[in-house]
């Protein structure tokens, strides 16, 4: 799994951006690709673990979990 930080996340839109800690590249994240435990929320600057899935011209962060 890769490590990164949440740059932004808008729960009402269900999407945001995660910055990869190693490459500093941004990856789009969608609500259906976030795995949260009961009571957890995704917040700006939060450390996360994730995988990358390639979609056309964009890399999505998937299986996103709070570190």
Backbone torsions as a table, in degrees:
resi	resn	phi	psi	omega
1	UNK	NA	147.1	177.5
2	UNK	-91.0	161.5	178.4
3	UNK	-117.5	148.1	178.6
4	UNK	-165.6	-174.3	179.1
5	UNK	-128.7	146.1	176.7
6	UNK	-75.2	119.1	176.6
7	UNK	-80.8	-45.1	178.6
8	UNK	-157.9	151.5	173.8
9	UNK	-154.1	126.4	-179.2
10	UNK	-112.4	102.5	-177.0
11	UNK	-63.6	-28.7	179.4
12	UNK	-71.2	-30.0	175.3
13	UNK	-90.3	-22.5	179.1
14	UNK	76.3	27.1	178.5
15	UNK	-150.9	165.7	179.5
16	UNK	-173.3	-161.7	-176.7
17	UNK	-135.3	137.5	174.5
18	UNK	-118.4	135.0	178.4
19	UNK	-100.1	122.9	178.9
20	UNK	-66.2	128.4	-178.2
21	UNK	-64.1	-34.2	-177.8
22	UNK	-81.4	-51.0	-173.5
23	UNK	-93.8	-15.4	-176.7
24	UNK	65.5	14.4	178.8
25	UNK	-83.2	142.7	176.5
26	UNK	-82.3	145.0	177.4
27	UNK	-132.2	132.4	178.1
28	UNK	-72.1	140.0	176.4
29	UNK	-127.9	137.5	178.0
30	UNK	-116.3	150.7	-174.9
31	UNK	-52.5	-37.8	-178.0
32	UNK	-72.8	-4.8	177.6
33	UNK	-107.2	12.1	-178.5
34	UNK	-108.5	129.9	179.2
35	UNK	-109.5	107.5	-179.9
36	UNK	-116.6	144.4	173.0
37	UNK	-81.3	161.7	-179.2
38	UNK	-54.3	128.7	178.8
39	UNK	89.9	-10.2	179.5
40	UNK	-84.3	148.1	173.7
41	UNK	-134.2	154.2	178.7
42	UNK	-92.9	122.7	-176.2
43	UNK	-124.8	157.7	177.5
44	UNK	-57.3	140.3	178.9
45	UNK	68.9	9.8	179.0
46	UNK	-78.9	139.2	177.8
47	UNK	-79.3	134.7	-178.4
48	UNK	-136.8	160.0	170.3
49	UNK	-110.4	145.3	-177.5
50	UNK	-160.7	167.4	172.7
51	UNK	-115.0	164.5	178.6
52	UNK	-112.7	136.7	175.2
53	UNK	-124.2	129.9	-176.6
54	UNK	-87.8	128.4	178.6
55	UNK	-132.4	112.5	-179.5
56	UNK	43.8	-106.6	-177.6
57	UNK	-105.4	16.6	-174.4
58	UNK	-135.4	147.7	173.8
59	UNK	-105.4	125.5	179.0
60	UNK	-99.7	142.6	170.8
61	UNK	-84.3	125.0	179.8
62	UNK	-127.3	165.4	-178.0
63	UNK	52.5	41.3	-176.6
64	UNK	-73.9	127.5	179.2
65	UNK	-135.4	144.5	177.6
66	UNK	-69.5	134.2	-178.6
67	UNK	-70.2	NA	NA
